[in-house]
Amino acid sequence: MNVLGIETSCDETAFSIVKDGKEILGEVLSSSLKYHKKYGGIIPEIASRMHLEVEVALFKELLKKTKLNYKDIDLVAVTCGPGLLGSLLVGVSFAKAIAYALNKPLVGVNHLHAHLYPVFFNHNLDFPFIGLVVSGGHTNLFYVRDFLNLELLGKSLDDACGEVLDKIARILDLGYPGGPFIERMAKKGNPKSLSFSPIKTKAPLDFSFSGIKTAVVYYLKKRGFLSGLKRIPLSLKYDLCASFQEVIFNSLIEKSFLACRLKKVNRLVIGGGVACNQYLREKFLSSSLKEKIKVYFSPLQHCQDNASMVAGLGYGLFKKGKSDSFDLEVFTD
């Protein structure tokens, strides 16, 4: 079964065709990130407009790349949430049009759940497992019995992990998106040079990162660095990034392994854009040896939003009996 996947939840327009949930026949992507950088964040109106401008050309490019015909598509899977309202509507409307024109079934996909799917491209993974989705907009822990039966165990109560990395990078004048800049700066810093305490949450599997961000702001203000009169020394930026990153990643690791212990499973799947961070991967893998938990990361090329994960999960959901009508609606959170 050839599944067309469509992903437009944020700033990237992505199409993919995946065969039987395993074999990626082709994928194409267009990002509007360059139009958002000067604003230090995603502008929803720009994102949705760019989806509209490129989606038809991208779809044609995908068919040419895979040497497939319209009639070779057996199922259309599309992200219906969460994400930006306008962006989601563009993708879902296009998916409905394709499915209607070809008389093919349609499946709406939760793209947070889809972030846990790319490990299945390389592994035959048994259920259940704990899934951690750590991205710019979300930090969620799931107990995954199967992809039709996910239990939300914990989530970010304020800023998501990727979001707070962006905000700190903006404060330090590093650039956008902030995660890659902070990762590079942290390599030159001492993670133990500055002490930032993790924020405790009432529910043990929830996350809270905004307090750590505030602590960084107060640290800099106290030393007169945010007044515009003093520049933050480069060495201090290195140490701030390393220390800030360390406490956030430790929180992710502690709560993820706690979820594994509470649910008595020894498999942890990690996806989302922040999972590209090599230091995070190394810390999880080294800690997993002590915990005797097997950790699976999404392949680097499929950590960010992509259509292959949507097509793959769409196939799995369809085989389980899920399909949607043309009344399929989008949801933002």
N, C-alpha and C positions, 0 to 999 in steps of 0.2 A: 504493500500500500504506500503510495507516494503522498506525503502530507505537505501541503504548503503552509509554512509558518509566517505570521506577520506580527511584528513587534513595533509599536509606536508609542510606548508609554511615557517617554520623556523627550529627549532631544535627538535620538537616533532612529532613523527609518531603516528597518531591517526586514529582509525576506530570505527565506530558506526553503529548500525541499529536502525532506528527510524520509528515507525509505524504511518502513517497518520499525520506526522508533530507534534505529541504531545507526544506519548508514547515511551520512550527510552527503547528498548528491551535489549540492551547491548552495552557496550563501552569498548575499550581497548586503552592503550596508552603506548608508550615507549619514554623516553626523553634521549637525548644525552648531557644534560646540564653538567654532571660531566666531560665530555671531553673538555668543553669550559672554565670552571671556571678559570683554571690557566692562560688563555689568557686575562681574563677580558672582554670577549665578544664572540659572536658567530663566529666561523670559518666556512664559507660556505662549504668548501670542506669536512670537518669532518661531518657536518650536513647531506649533501647529501649521503655520504658514509654510514652513520648509517641508514638512511631511507632504502637504498638498502638492508642492511643486515637483517633488522628486519621485513619488511613489509609482506612477505609471512607468516612467523610464526605468526605474529599478526592477520592477516586475518583468519587463521585457528583457532587461539585461540578465536576469536570473534564468529565464527560459533559454536564452541564447547560450548562456554559460553551461547549463545542464544538458543542452541539446534535446530538451523535452518540448512537448506540445501542450497546449491548454488541456487537451483531453486526457493527458497522462496524469493529471492531478485527481486524486481520489477523495481527498478530504482537505478542508480549509480550517486551520487553527489560528486563532488570533488572540492577542492580549486584550482582555476587556477590563483589566484593572489589577492593582491600583496604579495610579499615575495621574498625569495632567489631563483634565477633562477634554480640552480641545484636541490634544494629541491622540488620546484614546478614541475619540469620535471619528477622527480621520481614518485610523487603522481599521476600526470595526466596520465603518461604512464601506470601505474598500473591500473588506473580506466578505461582507454580505453581498456586494455586487458580483464578486467573482463566484461565490457559491451559488447564487441565484442563476447567473448566466450559464454556468456549467452543470447546473442541477446536481450539485454535490453537497454532502452534509457539512455542517458548520459546528465548530466547537469553540466556546469561549474559554480562555485560559487565564488563571490567576498567575501573574508573572513572578510573584514572590515564590509560589510553589515551583514554578518553572526553573528558578535559579538553583533548585536542588536536583534538577534532572541531568545536567551535563555529565555527571560522573557515570551515568548509565551508558554513555557512548563508549567508555573504556572498561567498565567493570560490570559484572553480573552480581549486583548487590541484593542481598536478602532484606526483606522487611521483618520487623520494624527497625527504624533507626531514628536518631535525633538529628534534626536539620537546623543549621544556623545560617540564616540569610543576613548578611552584613553589607549594607550598601549606603548610598548617599541619602536615601529617604527612609530606610527601615533597618532596624536591628531586631530580628525576630527569632525565637526558638520554637521549633515545632517537634512534636512527637508524631512520626509518620508511620502509621500502620500500613497504609498504601496511599496512592495519590488521590483517592477519593475519600480518604479518611485521615485528615490531619488535625491534630489538636494543638492549638496555640498555647504554649507553656509560658512564654514571657516575651516582652517587647520593650522598646525604648519608650520611656514615659515623657521624654522631652526631645532633645536633639538626637537624631540617629548618629551612628558612629561616623559615617562618611560626612554627614552634615557638620559635625563639630570639628572634624579635621579641616573642612573647607573654611570654617569661621576662624580657626586659629591661624591658618595660612594667610587669611586676609588681614588679620591683626598684625602678623609679622611681615606683611607685604611680600609674600612669596609667589603668589599667582593662583590661578584657578584652572582646573580643580585642585584642591589642596592636598589630597592624599599622596600623590606621587612626589610633590615637593617636600612634604614633611618626611616621607620615607628617605629621600636622598639626604636631607639635612640631618636626620637622626643618626645616620651611619657615622657622622663625624662628631657626634655628641656623646655625653656620658649619661645613660639613663638613670643613674643613681645620684646625679649631682643636685637635683632639685626634688623636693618631696611634695607630691600631690596625692591626696588621699581619695580613694574611690568613694563615690556616693552610695550609701546604703539605701536599699529599697525595702518597702514593707513586704512585698512579695519577693522571695529570694531569687526568682528567675527573671525578674524584670531588670531593665537597664536604665541608668540615668547618667548622662555625660555632661549636661549643661553646667553643673556645679564645678566640674573640673575646668571647663572653659572659663568660668567666672574667676576661679582661683588664679588662672594664668593672667587674666586681665588685671586683677588686683595686685599680683606680683609685679607686673610691669608698671602700673600706675604708682605704686609705692616708691618705686625707684626713679620716677619721673620720665619714663620712656614713652608714654603716650600723650605727652603734652605738646609734642611737635618741636620741642627745644633740644631734645637729646635723641640721638640715633641708637637703636639697639645694636650692640656689638654682635658681630657675626658669630663669635664663639658662644655667646649667650643664646643666640637663635638655635645653634646646634644642640646645646644642652636642653633648651626648652622643648624642642621637637622630640628629642630622645626620651626625656622624662615624661612628657605628656602622652606620647605614643605608648610608652611602657605601661602606664597605669590603665589606659584604655584597653590595651590588648590583654593584660592580666585579667581584667574584668570579664572579657569575652571568654577566655579560657576557663576561668573558675566556674562561671555559670553554665557553660556548655557541658563540662564534665560532671557538674552537679546534676544536671538534667539527665545525663546518662545513668548516673548512680540511682537517681530517684525512679527512673523508669526501667532500670535493670536491663539496659541494652549496652552492647560494647561496640556500636557502630555510630560514627558521627560524620555527617556530610555537611560541607561548608561551601556556600556559594555567595555570589554578589560581588560588586566591584571592589570592595575593600579586601576581598580574598586574593587580589592580585599582589598584595604586599608580601614580599618574600620573607621579611622578618617575622610577620605574623604566622606564616606557614611553618617556619623553622621552630618558633616557640610552641605552636600546637603539636607538631610532630615530636619534639623532644619531651614535652609534658605527657604525651599520650603513652610513652613507654612506661612511665611510672604508674599511670592509671590503667594500663592494659586495655586501652580502647583504640580501635582502628579508626584512623581519621582519613577521610576521602575529600579531596579538594576538587572543585570544578577545574577543568583545564583552563590555563591562563587566557586562552583566546575566547573562552566562553564564560568568563566571570562577569563581564559587563553585560548590559542588556543585549540580547541577540535573538534572532528568530529561530535558530536551530533548537534551542531549549523549548520554545513555544511549540514547534512542530513535534518534537519528541514527546513532550508531555501530552499534547493534543491527541497523538496516536494512542498513548496509554489510556487516556480517559475514554476515548471512543471505543476501544476494545473492551472496556469495562461497562459499556452501555450508555455513556454520556453523549448527548448531542443537544444542540440548541436551535431554537427557531429564529426567524428573522426579526423577532422582537427582542433579541439579545441586547441587554443594556450594559453600559459601562459603569464602573464605580471608581471613585478616586482614592479611597482608603479602606 
